[in-house]
Amino acid sequence: QVQLVESGGGLVQAGGSLRLSCAASGRTFSSYVMGWFRQAPGKEREFVAAIRWNGGSTLYSDSVKGRFTISRDNAKNMGYLQMNSLKPEDTAVYYCNAASPGTDYWGKGTLVTVSS
């Protein structure tokens, strides 16, 4: 089992920045692919970014590429999502995910609200 707790959400003006954190506990966090997803009101959950276990490879959705940066610190069992140049359409609950073949863990989410 892996427990994930997100933090760092809040209210920010368009053009601003936020840094989300994901604290992991339980089984070895470093063996999982870590990802961030988001769910806006009335919409389905969507992929935002992912990073491999060793941080050597990252993937971003087209909507956040160039603005968001995913990173992780396996020694601290932490994951991060640096969000810059935020837009009102980035408003959503952001979820941390840890995945490996056959397993999938989620945090409870942190709300990000971007005002215009």
MIDOSE-1310 file (N, C-alpha, C; in nm, 2 decimals, decimal comma, always signed):
residues 116
qvql	+0,08/-0,12/+0,00/+0,00/+0,00/+0,00/+0,09/+0,12/+0,00; +0,04/+0,23/-0,07/+0,11/+0,36/-0,07/+0,00/+0,46/-0,04; +0,03/+0,54/+0,06/-0,06/+0,65/+0,09/+0,00/+0,78/+0,04; -0,09/+0,86/-0,02/-0,05/+0,98/-0,09/-0,13/+1,10/-0,03
vesg	-0,06/+1,21/+0,00/-0,13/+1,33/+0,05/-0,08/+1,45/-0,02; -0,17/+1,52/-0,09/-0,14/+1,63/-0,17/-0,15/+1,76/-0,08; -0,07/+1,86/-0,12/-0,08/+1,99/-0,05/-0,03/+2,10/-0,15; -0,06/+2,22/-0,11/-0,01/+2,33/-0,19/-0,11/+2,40/-0,28
gglv	-0,23/+2,35/-0,28/-0,34/+2,41/-0,36/-0,38/+2,55/-0,30; -0,46/+2,62/-0,37/-0,51/+2,75/-0,32/-0,56/+2,83/-0,43; -0,58/+2,96/-0,40/-0,64/+3,06/-0,49/-0,52/+3,14/-0,54; -0,51/+3,16/-0,67/-0,41/+3,24/-0,73/-0,47/+3,31/-0,85
qagg	-0,41/+3,43/-0,88/-0,45/+3,50/-1,00/-0,39/+3,44/-1,13; -0,46/+3,47/-1,23/-0,41/+3,42/-1,36/-0,27/+3,48/-1,38; -0,18/+3,40/-1,43/-0,04/+3,44/-1,45/+0,05/+3,40/-1,34; -0,01/+3,37/-1,23/+0,06/+3,33/-1,11/+0,12/+3,19/-1,11
slrl	+0,18/+3,15/-0,99/+0,24/+3,02/-0,98/+0,20/+2,95/-0,85; +0,20/+2,82/-0,85/+0,18/+2,74/-0,73/+0,27/+2,62/-0,75; +0,30/+2,57/-0,63/+0,38/+2,44/-0,63/+0,30/+2,34/-0,55; +0,26/+2,23/-0,61/+0,19/+2,13/-0,54/+0,29/+2,02/-0,49
scaa	+0,26/+1,97/-0,38/+0,35/+1,86/-0,32/+0,26/+1,74/-0,30; +0,33/+1,62/-0,31/+0,27/+1,49/-0,28/+0,36/+1,41/-0,19; +0,31/+1,39/-0,07/+0,39/+1,32/+0,03/+0,34/+1,17/+0,03; +0,44/+1,08/+0,01/+0,41/+0,94/+0,00/+0,45/+0,86/+0,12
sgrt	+0,38/+0,77/+0,16/+0,42/+0,68/+0,27/+0,38/+0,54/+0,24; +0,43/+0,44/+0,31/+0,40/+0,30/+0,29/+0,51/+0,23/+0,21; +0,47/+0,16/+0,11/+0,57/+0,09/+0,03/+0,67/+0,18/-0,04; +0,77/+0,13/-0,09/+0,88/+0,20/-0,16/+0,82/+0,29/-0,27
fssy	+0,82/+0,42/-0,24/+0,77/+0,51/-0,34/+0,85/+0,52/-0,47; +0,98/+0,49/-0,45/+1,07/+0,51/-0,57/+1,04/+0,40/-0,68; +0,97/+0,30/-0,65/+0,94/+0,20/-0,75/+0,82/+0,23/-0,84; +0,76/+0,34/-0,81/+0,63/+0,37/-0,88/+0,66/+0,49/-0,98
vmgw	+0,58/+0,48/-1,09/+0,57/+0,60/-1,17/+0,47/+0,70/-1,10; +0,51/+0,82/-1,09/+0,43/+0,92/-1,02/+0,37/+1,01/-1,12; +0,24/+1,04/-1,10/+0,17/+1,13/-1,19/+0,08/+1,23/-1,12; +0,04/+1,33/-1,19/-0,06/+1,43/-1,15/-0,17/+1,42/-1,25
frqa	-0,29/+1,43/-1,19/-0,41/+1,43/-1,27/-0,50/+1,55/-1,21; -0,60/+1,59/-1,29/-0,68/+1,70/-1,24/-0,83/+1,67/-1,29; -0,92/+1,73/-1,21/-1,06/+1,72/-1,24/-1,13/+1,85/-1,22; -1,17/+1,91/-1,33/-1,24/+2,04/-1,32/-1,39/+2,01/-1,29
pgke	-1,46/+2,11/-1,24/-1,60/+2,09/-1,21/-1,68/+2,05/-1,34; -1,75/+1,94/-1,33/-1,83/+1,89/-1,44/-1,76/+1,82/-1,55; -1,63/+1,80/-1,52/-1,55/+1,73/-1,63/-1,49/+1,60/-1,57; -1,44/+1,52/-1,66/-1,37/+1,40/-1,62/-1,23/+1,42/-1,57
refv	-1,18/+1,33/-1,49/-1,04/+1,35/-1,45/-0,95/+1,33/-1,57; -0,85/+1,42/-1,58/-0,76/+1,41/-1,70/-0,61/+1,41/-1,65; -0,53/+1,35/-1,74/-0,39/+1,34/-1,71/-0,32/+1,48/-1,72; -0,23/+1,51/-1,63/-0,15/+1,63/-1,64/+0,00/+1,61/-1,67
aair	+0,06/+1,52/-1,59/+0,20/+1,50/-1,60/+0,24/+1,37/-1,53; +0,35/+1,31/-1,57/+0,40/+1,19/-1,51/+0,55/+1,19/-1,51; +0,61/+1,11/-1,42/+0,76/+1,10/-1,41/+0,79/+0,96/-1,37; +0,89/+0,91/-1,44/+0,94/+0,77/-1,41/+1,00/+0,76/-1,27
wngg	+1,02/+0,64/-1,23/+1,07/+0,62/-1,09/+1,20/+0,69/-1,07; +1,29/+0,70/-1,17/+1,42/+0,76/-1,15/+1,43/+0,90/-1,19; +1,31/+0,96/-1,23/+1,31/+1,10/-1,27/+1,37/+1,12/-1,41; +1,41/+1,02/-1,48/+1,48/+1,04/-1,60/+1,39/+1,06/-1,72
stly	+1,26/+1,05/-1,70/+1,17/+1,07/-1,82/+1,04/+1,13/-1,77; +1,00/+1,23/-1,83/+0,87/+1,30/-1,80/+0,78/+1,31/-1,92; +0,65/+1,32/-1,89/+0,55/+1,34/-1,99/+0,45/+1,44/-1,94; +0,40/+1,52/-2,04/+0,31/+1,63/-2,00/+0,19/+1,63/-2,10
sdsv	+0,08/+1,67/-2,06/-0,03/+1,69/-2,15/+0,00/+1,82/-2,23; -0,06/+1,83/-2,34/-0,03/+1,94/-2,43/-0,08/+2,07/-2,36; -0,18/+2,06/-2,28/-0,24/+2,18/-2,22/-0,15/+2,25/-2,11; -0,05/+2,17/-2,06/+0,03/+2,23/-1,96/+0,18/+2,23/-2,00
kgrf	+0,21/+2,17/-2,11/+0,35/+2,16/-2,15/+0,41/+2,30/-2,16; +0,53/+2,32/-2,11/+0,60/+2,45/-2,11/+0,56/+2,54/-1,99; +0,46/+2,50/-1,92/+0,41/+2,58/-1,80/+0,43/+2,51/-1,67; +0,41/+2,38/-1,67/+0,42/+2,29/-1,55/+0,55/+2,21/-1,56
tisr	+0,60/+2,18/-1,44/+0,72/+2,09/-1,43/+0,69/+1,99/-1,32; +0,71/+1,87/-1,35/+0,69/+1,76/-1,25/+0,83/+1,72/-1,21; +0,84/+1,69/-1,08/+0,97/+1,64/-1,02/+0,94/+1,55/-0,90; +1,04/+1,48/-0,86/+1,03/+1,39/-0,74/+1,16/+1,39/-0,67
dnak	+1,15/+1,36/-0,54/+1,26/+1,33/-0,45/+1,24/+1,20/-0,38; +1,29/+1,09/-0,43/+1,27/+0,96/-0,38/+1,32/+0,95/-0,24; +1,43/+1,02/-0,21/+1,49/+1,01/-0,07/+1,39/+1,07/+0,03; +1,31/+1,16/-0,01/+1,22/+1,22/+0,08/+1,07/+1,17/+0,06
nmgy	+1,06/+1,08/-0,03/+0,92/+1,03/-0,06/+0,83/+1,14/-0,10; +0,88/+1,23/-0,18/+0,80/+1,35/-0,22/+0,79/+1,36/-0,37; +0,68/+1,41/-0,42/+0,66/+1,45/-0,56/+0,61/+1,59/-0,56; +0,64/+1,66/-0,68/+0,60/+1,80/-0,69/+0,55/+1,83/-0,83
lqmn	+0,47/+1,93/-0,83/+0,42/+1,99/-0,96/+0,43/+2,14/-0,95; +0,53/+2,19/-1,02/+0,55/+2,34/-1,02/+0,46/+2,39/-1,14; +0,37/+2,48/-1,10/+0,28/+2,53/-1,20/+0,30/+2,68/-1,22; +0,34/+2,72/-1,34/+0,36/+2,86/-1,37/+0,26/+2,91/-1,48
slkp	+0,25/+3,04/-1,49/+0,16/+3,10/-1,59/+0,02/+3,04/-1,59; -0,03/+3,03/-1,47/-0,16/+2,96/-1,45/-0,27/+3,04/-1,52; -0,36/+2,96/-1,57/-0,48/+3,01/-1,64/-0,61/+2,97/-1,57; -0,72/+3,05/-1,59/-0,84/+3,01/-1,53/-0,88/+2,86/-1,56
edta	-0,85/+2,82/-1,68/-0,89/+2,68/-1,72/-0,80/+2,58/-1,65; -0,70/+2,62/-1,57/-0,63/+2,52/-1,49/-0,70/+2,49/-1,36; -0,81/+2,56/-1,33/-0,89/+2,54/-1,21/-0,94/+2,40/-1,20; -0,91/+2,33/-1,09/-0,94/+2,19/-1,08/-0,90/+2,14/-0,94
vyyc	-0,94/+2,02/-0,91/-0,88/+1,94/-0,80/-0,77/+1,86/-0,86; -0,65/+1,87/-0,80/-0,53/+1,80/-0,85/-0,50/+1,68/-0,77; -0,48/+1,57/-0,83/-0,46/+1,44/-0,76/-0,32/+1,39/-0,79; -0,26/+1,34/-0,69/-0,13/+1,27/-0,71/-0,16/+1,12/-0,73
naas	-0,08/+1,06/-0,81/-0,10/+0,91/-0,84/+0,03/+0,84/-0,84; +0,03/+0,72/-0,79/+0,15/+0,63/-0,79/+0,11/+0,50/-0,86; +0,18/+0,46/-0,96/+0,13/+0,35/-1,04/+0,25/+0,25/-1,07; +0,22/+0,13/-1,07/+0,30/+0,02/-1,12/+0,21/-0,08/-1,18
pgtd	+0,27/-0,17/-1,26/+0,18/-0,27/-1,32/+0,09/-0,34/-1,22; -0,04/-0,33/-1,24/-0,14/-0,40/-1,15/-0,17/-0,32/-1,03; -0,11/-0,21/-1,01/-0,15/-0,13/-0,89/-0,16/+0,02/-0,92; -0,24/+0,09/-0,84/-0,27/+0,23/-0,87/-0,32/+0,29/-0,74
ywgk	-0,25/+0,40/-0,70/-0,29/+0,46/-0,58/-0,31/+0,61/-0,60; -0,41/+0,66/-0,53/-0,45/+0,80/-0,54/-0,45/+0,88/-0,41; -0,42/+1,00/-0,41/-0,45/+1,09/-0,30/-0,59/+1,14/-0,31; -0,62/+1,23/-0,21/-0,76/+1,28/-0,20/-0,77/+1,41/-0,28
gtlv	-0,66/+1,47/-0,32/-0,67/+1,58/-0,40/-0,65/+1,72/-0,33; -0,61/+1,82/-0,40/-0,59/+1,95/-0,35/-0,65/+2,05/-0,45; -0,73/+2,14/-0,41/-0,80/+2,23/-0,50/-0,71/+2,35/-0,54; -0,71/+2,37/-0,67/-0,64/+2,49/-0,73/-0,75/+2,57/-0,80
tvss	-0,75/+2,70/-0,76/-0,85/+2,79/-0,82/-0,77/+2,91/-0,88; -0,79/+2,93/-1,01/-0,72/+3,04/-1,08/-0,82/+3,15/-1,12; -0,81/+3,26/-1,06/-0,90/+3,37/-1,09/-0,85/+3,46/-1,21; -0,95/+3,51/-1,29/-0,91/+3,59/-1,41/-0,90/+3,73/-1,37
